[in-house]
Amino acid sequence: MNKDHACQRDKTVIVKEKGEIHQVEMEKITHITCEGYLSSIHLINREEPIKVSKLLKLFETELLEFGFLRANNNTIVNIKNIASFKNRDKHTITLRSNKQIKISRRKLYLFKAIFKH
């Protein structure tokens, strides 16, 4: 996967939250989490996530080509917003917002490939 994030520039995702439609800039998405059928889109400079009734798998398919990766069963991350990657003991990434996200063993190879020197 290419670490060039220019493909996210001027791209948006249209999501519906409780009858309200949001046009979300891809660059502003830090990560997306899910609990069952409810996904939460976490954004830069916004406290509360946008909650939508859409499976994480659908987001994963839609956003893969734009630099979003599945970190574990419940989380997709925007690699543009990753501040650091820990490849020891606890495999985690830290986002620019200081949120830490655990990487599953099955997805670890993807992050190693991106962050290799």
Secondary structure, DSSP 8 states (H G I E B T S, - for coil): -----GGGTT-EEEEEETTEEEEEEGGGEEEEEEETTEEEEEETT-SS-EEES--HHHHHHHHGGGTEEEEETTEEEEGGGEEEEE-SSS-EEEETTS-EEE--TTTHHHHHHHS--
